[in-house]
Amino acid sequence: EYTNVGGVVTVTNAGIYEVTYRTQFETNGISGGTRSTFSGQVELNEVQVPGSRSSCYIREQASSLVGPGCGKTVFVTAAASDNIRVTFSRTVGTSVGQTKTGESSVTIKRLR
């Protein structure tokens, strides 16, 4: 059981949660050849969960057909009312990018 408000999942019960995320990025048809690294990570109460970061390399190009992606599965020990969220950001470089529409997913399962 959980609530989801604005992309933040608040768990109702304490336990161990399996959190899996994956996404693809694109530069939305912007050309220029700038190279950057984009990353995703799982956060528990706005603090990065150790080992949850995954990164990919992207290069600005006129075609948006290339969509490098990243993803990971981690286990999170959470207390009742803790907040879990997945964030994505550019971590290196200056490319203008975004997550690709319809190409992201997050699954959260309570194991015990």
For each residue, the residues with C-beta under 8 A, 3 or more apart:
1: 11 12 13
2: 9 10 11 12 108
3: 9 10 12
4: 7 8 9 10
5: 8 10
6:
7: 4 85 86
8: 4 5 83 84 85
9: 2 3 4 83 84 85 108
10: 2 3 4 5 81 82 83 84
11: 1 2 14 15 17 78 80 81 82 84 108 110
12: 1 2 3 80 81
13: 1 80 110
14: 11 78 79 80
15: 11 77 78 110 111 112
16: 75 76 77 78 110 111 112
17: 11 75 76 77 78 84 108 109 110 111
18: 73 74 75 76 107 108 109 111
19: 42 49 52 73 74 75 76 84 86 106 107 108
20: 71 72 73 105 106 107 108
21: 40 42 54 71 72 86 104 105 106 107
22: 69 70 71 72 104 105
23: 40 69 70 71 88 99 100 103 104 105
24: 67 68 69 99 100 103 104
25: 38 56 58 67 68 69 70 88 97 98 99 100
26: 58 64 66 67 97 98 99 100
27: 30 58 59 60 61 64 95 96 97
28: 64 96 97 98
29: 62 63 64
30: 27 60 62 95 96
31: 60 61 62
32: 60
33: 59 60 61
34: 59 60 93 94 95
35: 57 58 59 60 93 95
36: 57 58 59 90 92 93 94 95 97
37: 55 56 57 58 90 91 92 93
38: 25 55 56 58 68 70 88 89 90 91 97
39: 53 54 55 56 70 88 89 90 91
40: 21 23 53 54 55 70 71 72 86 87 88
41: 48 49 52 53 54 86 87
42: 19 21 48 49 52 72 74 76 84 85 86
43: 46 47 48 49 52 83 84 85 86 87
44: 47 49 76 78 82 83 84
45: 82 83
46: 43 83 85
47: 43 44
48: 41 42 43 52 53
49: 19 41 42 43 44 52 74 76
50:
51: 74
52: 19 41 42 43 48 49 72 74
53: 39 40 41 48 72
54: 21 39 40 41 70 71 72
55: 37 38 39 40 70 91
56: 25 37 38 39 68 69 70
57: 35 36 37 68
58: 25 26 27 35 36 37 38 68 95 97
59: 27 33 34 35 36 66 95
60: 27 30 31 32 33 34 35 95 96
61: 27 31 33 66
62: 29 30 31
63: 29 66
64: 26 27 28 29 67 100
65:
66: 26 59 61 63
67: 24 25 26 64 100 103
68: 24 25 38 56 57 58
69: 22 23 24 25 56 103
70: 22 23 25 38 39 40 54 55 56
71: 20 21 22 23 40 54
72: 20 21 22 40 42 52 53 54
73: 18 19 20
74: 18 19 42 49 51 52
75: 16 17 18 19 111
76: 16 17 18 19 42 44 49 84
77: 15 16 17
78: 11 14 15 16 17 44 82 84
79: 14 82
80: 11 12 13 14
81: 10 11 12
82: 10 11 44 45 78 79
83: 8 9 10 43 44 45 46
84: 8 9 10 11 17 19 42 43 44 76 78 108
85: 7 8 9 42 43 46
86: 7 19 21 40 41 42 43 106
87: 40 41 43
88: 23 25 38 39 40 99
89: 38 39
90: 36 37 38 39 93 94 95 97
91: 37 38 39 55
92: 36 37
93: 34 35 36 37 90
94: 34 36 90
95: 27 30 34 35 36 58 59 60 90
96: 27 28 30 60
97: 25 26 27 28 36 38 58 90
98: 25 26 28
99: 23 24 25 26 88 103 104
100: 23 24 25 26 64 67 103 104
101:
102:
103: 23 24 67 69 99 100
104: 21 22 23 24 99 100
105: 20 21 22 23
106: 19 20 21 86
107: 18 19 20 21
108: 2 9 11 17 18 19 20 84
109: 17 18
110: 11 13 15 16 17
111: 15 16 17 18 75
112: 15 16
